């Protein structure tokens, strides 16, 4: 019987917390699940979705690009607790983003955000998902490190890119030899400071690729307001020599458009 080192490890590592921590930090990894969607050759693909793009059939949004770019590769999809917005609230966010595009302006946006969206609720969802991404990244690193003779290509969108960053950071911190061949970050909800990304140097064998778009209003407005950070990697390049950066503004019209258009922007 062939044992698959990724998908057949079902237990979830939990961090022991005090009662106060449980009240203040309501994060969870009880949804951590890596599902195999296609058999094939290695290096295997692992896709990770994020804010506004994770739902029950999310892997189908990746399917077209994965089939075109990696027709022979084994493919896994990671499901995790990204605290995705309820459908009704998600539709409000998407409606608001379209409104901003029509207005073609970033002047006086703060007054628009608060009456248009239940901003405090979105902010809460976002920050819980950010905390979840740390432990999810660590769990993903552990799964990958169990596969000593296997190589992987990691592809993450939005907070999924943050999961991948935390995965690489954990591998770097324990000094393990990497089995990750490539990384592709799409509309990443992670700060672009070189000092931050220098911590993961040497964790990827071939290429680290960052795809960004100036049309991403979710990152430009909601992310910036929630994280007090105007420079996520989904809006600008990572200024390090071992990163390849691709300005995808022409092809990508908004935050949720990266996944289905990945095959168009991958160089």
N, C-alpha and C positions, 0 to 999 in steps of 0.2 A: 504493500500500500504506500502510495506516494504522499508524504506529509508536506503540506503547503505552509511554509514558515510564517506567512503573513496572515492568511484568512482563518487558519485553524487555531489561532490563539484567541480564546474568547473572554478570558478573565479581564477585568478592568481594575487597574491599580487605583486605589483611593488614598487620598492624603488625610491623615487623622487631624481633626480640627477641634478646637475648644468650642464651647457653646457660643461665646462671643463672636468667634470667627465665622461660625455657621450663620449667625444673624446678620453680620456685617457684609460677608462675602458669599453671596449665594451662587457660587459656581458649581459645576457638575460635569462629570465625564461619563455619566451612565449611558450615553448614546454612542460612545466610541465604538465604531464598527467598520471594519474594512471588508468590503464585498467584492468578490471576483466577478467581473462582468464578461471577460473573454479570456480564453486560453491562448497561449502563443509563446513567442520567443522572449528571451531577456536581452537587454534590460527591460523590466516591466514598468508600466506607467502607473503612477498613483495620482489621481486627481483629487483636489480638495477645494470645495466651494466655500463661500462666505456670506457676508451680509447681503440680504435681498435675493440671493440666488440659490439657497438651500431649501429643497422641499423633497417630497417622497420620490419623485421621479427625476431628481436633479441630474443623475448620471446621463439621462437621455439628451440633455442640453449639450453635454460634452461629446456625445457619440459621433456626430458628423465630423468634427475636427479630429478626433482621435483616429477614426477610421481612415481619414485622408492622410494624416501625417504619420501614423504608426500602424499601418495595415496588418503587420505580422506580430505586433507586440502583445504580450499579456497585459491585461488592464484591470486595475483595482480602483474602487472609489471609496474614499473615507467619509463616513457620516459621523458628525460630532455635534456637541451642544453649542451651536453658535447663537442660540436664543433668537432664532429667526422671527421676524415680525409676523403677527397674525395676518391672514390674507387681506382683511379689510384695511388694516393700518398700512400694509405694504402698498395697496392700491393708492392710498392717500399720498405716500411718498413719491410714487411714480407720477401721479398727477401733478404734484408740486414741482417735480423736476421738469416736466414738459412745460409748465407755466413759466419757469425761469428761462428756458430756452427761447420761448416766444418773445419774452421781454428783452432778451439780448443785453442784459445789464447785470452788474454785480454791485450796483450802488444801492445802499439802504436795504440790504437783504435781511438784516436782523428783525426789523418790524414785520417782515413777511412771514418768517419762520414760525414765530410763536402763535399768531392767531390761526395760521393755516394748518399747523400740525400739533398734535399733543406731544410737544417737544420733550417734556420731562420723561414721558414714557419711552420714547425712542432712545433717549439718552441712557436710561436705565438698562434697556435691552442691550444697547451697544457695549456698555462697560462690563456687564456680566459676560458677554461674548468674548471681550478682550481678555478677561481673566481666564475663561475657559480655554482660550487658545494656548495659553502657557502650558497647562498640564497636558492638553491634547498633543502639542508638539513633542513633549517629552515621551508620551506613550508611543507616538509614531516612531520616534528615534529608537526606542526599545525594540519595537517590532522589526524595524529594518536591520538592527544590529544582530538579531537572531538569525539572519540570513547571510551567513558569512561568505558564501560562494555565489551570491546573487547580486546583480546590479539593478539600480532603479533610476527612473526619471520622474521627478516630482513637479507637478503643475498645480499652482494654487491661485485662486482668484479672491480679491478683497481680503477678508479676514483669513481666508485659506492661505494666502501668502504669509500672513502673520504666524499661522500654525507651522508653516515650513521654516520660517526664520527661527522659531523656538525649537524646532526639531534639529536644525543645523547647530544652533547654539549649544544644545545639550550634548550633541556628538562631539563638538569642539571641547566642551568643558571636561569631558572624561577622557579625552585624548585617544579615542578609538579610531582605527583606520576606516576611512570612508568606503562605502559601497554605492554611493550616489553618483551617477554619471553626469546628469544634467539637472538644472533647476530652471523653471520658467515661472515668473511672477507676473500676474496680470492684474492691473488696477489695484496694486497692493496697498492695504491699509496699515502701513508701517512707516515710521519715520525714516527719512533718507540720509540721515547723518552718517558720513563715512566712518566715524568712530564706532557707531553701533554695528555696522556691517563688517568692520574689520575683525570682529570677534568670531566670525564664521569662516575666515580665510582657511583654505585647505580642506574644507569639508566636502567639496564637490570636485570630482576628477576632471571633468571637461569644461563645461561652460555654465556660468550664472547669467541668466537673461532677465532683464526687466523691461516690461512693456507699459507705457504710460500714455495718457491722453489728456489734453487740456480741456476736453469736453466733459470730463467727469465731474458733474456738479455735486454728486453725492459726497465725494471726497473733498471737493473744494469748499462746500458749505457745511454739511452736517458733520463730517469727520473733523474738519478744522475747528468747529465750535465745540464739539464734544471732547476732543483730545487737546485742545489749545495748541494745535500743530498745523502750520500752513504748508508743510513740505513733505507729504507722504510720497512714497515711491510711485504711486499711481498717477502722480502729477508731474514728476520730474525724474531726472536720471540719478543714479547712485554713482557718485564721483569717485570711483575706485578703478584701478587699471584692470582688475580681473573680472569686472562686470561688463556685459554687453547691454547697452541701453537702446531701446527702439521707441522713437516718437510715433505713436499710432493714432494721433489726433485725426488724421484724414479718414482712417478706416473705422474708428470707434467713436460713436456719437454720444455715449453715456456709460454710466457705471455697469449696467447690466448687459452690455453688448460685447464684453470681452470673450466670454466663453464660446458662444456660437460663431465668433469670428476669429478664433485663435489660429485656424489654418490659414487665414488671410494675412495675419500680421507676423507669423513666425518666419524669421529669416534663416 
